[in-house]
Every structure is written in structure tokens, then in C-alpha cells.
Amino acid sequence: MSTAGFPKAYSDYLQSLNGQQKEAACTDISTPLMIVAGPGSGKTSTMVGRVLMLLNEGIGPSNILAMTFTTTAASEMRDRIGAVAGKDVAKQLTISTFHSFCLQLCRTYADKYE
Ligand SMILES: Nc1ncnc2c1ncn2[C@@H]1O[C@H](COP(=O)(O)OP(=O)(O)OP(=O)(O)O)[C@@H](O)[C@H]1O
């Protein structure tokens, strides 16, 4: 898979992934993906690559949502993306736990409940 057209830092990151991770990260954004992999096998690294790919496609960081099961994983993902794309970009991404994101939705739209 070619990473031509990516900024060098993105390209270097993507080249550090293995073939399957790279394929998952760089598949066309119109294709929904489900990645099934065991603990510690590189899922977070793949998601970081996927976010870099979305950013490279011109998707605004504030339109990207990544959800995790723990706050530690959310914070680690933001740090890892920030290390490649820059902290300013990473700050604008919505990266949170499923629970936190859903609670935020409930609070935002509480007035819609009957
Ligand atoms: N292609 C790779 N080559 C070498 N090391 C890798 C590769 N992909 C991931 N790693 C390293 O393996 C470790 C686990 O990767 P990662 O955190 O992405 O896995 P995970 O599946 O999300 O883990 P967990 O199940 O614990 O959340 C990390 O130290 C990461 O840097």
C-alpha cells in the first residue's frame, strides 16, 4: 500500500504498521470496517492510523469520533495521535469512552425527552 500524498510524519507512522493494520487504516473511508483482534495485538495503533488517514482525507478533526472502553485508552489514543498530527489537532478530536460520550449526548439533548 502506498502512502504517497501523506505528510511525512503520517507516512512514517503508517509504514510502522504491519500489512493488515495498514490495510485497515487506509481502506477507503466509504467502507465501514469491523476489526476483530485479540488483546495487545495492535488495535489502538490501527485506530490511530485510521484517524490519520481521515485527517489526510480532509475530514475536520472536530468531525472525527473515536470511542474506547476506558479513559486511559482514550487518553492514550489522543496522545498517540497528537505525537504524529500535533497536539492542536488531537485536542479537537472527540475521543472518549462510550459511557462518557453517551452521557454527554443525554445531557445535550435532555430537553427533548418527554
Ligand atoms: N505493527 C506493529 N509492530 C510493532 N509493534 C506494534 C505494532 N502494532 C502495535 N505495536 C505495539 O504493540 C503494543 C500493543 O499495541 P496496541 O496498544 O495498539 O494494541 P491493542 O490491541 O490496542 O492493545 P489492548 O488490547 O491492550 O488495548 C504497543 O506497544 C504498540 O506500540
The ligand as an ORCA input file, in Angstrom:
! r2SCAN-3c Opt
* xyz 0 1
  N       2.902     -3.350     13.701
  C       3.495     -3.246     14.891
  N       4.807     -3.505     15.016
  C       5.424     -3.424     16.223
  N       4.803     -3.094     17.381
  C       3.476     -2.842     17.315
  C       2.746     -2.909     16.079
  N       1.433     -2.606     16.338
  C       1.354     -2.362     17.653
  N       2.585     -2.495     18.248
  C       2.916     -2.314     19.658
  O       2.242     -3.335     20.398
  C       1.748     -2.817     21.626
  C       0.229     -3.028     21.690
  O      -0.366     -2.269     20.632
  P      -1.781     -1.571     20.805
  O      -1.834     -0.779     22.075
  O      -2.073     -0.854     19.530
  O      -2.700     -2.868     20.926
  P      -4.207     -3.044     21.419
  O      -4.731     -4.209     20.659
  O      -4.958     -1.764     21.270
  O      -3.987     -3.352     22.959
  P      -5.118     -3.524     24.115
  O      -5.892     -4.749     23.782
  O      -4.260     -3.661     25.344
  O      -5.939     -2.264     24.102
  C       2.131     -1.338     21.669
  O       3.341     -1.213     22.396
  C       2.368     -0.996     20.204
  O       3.297      0.067     20.054
*
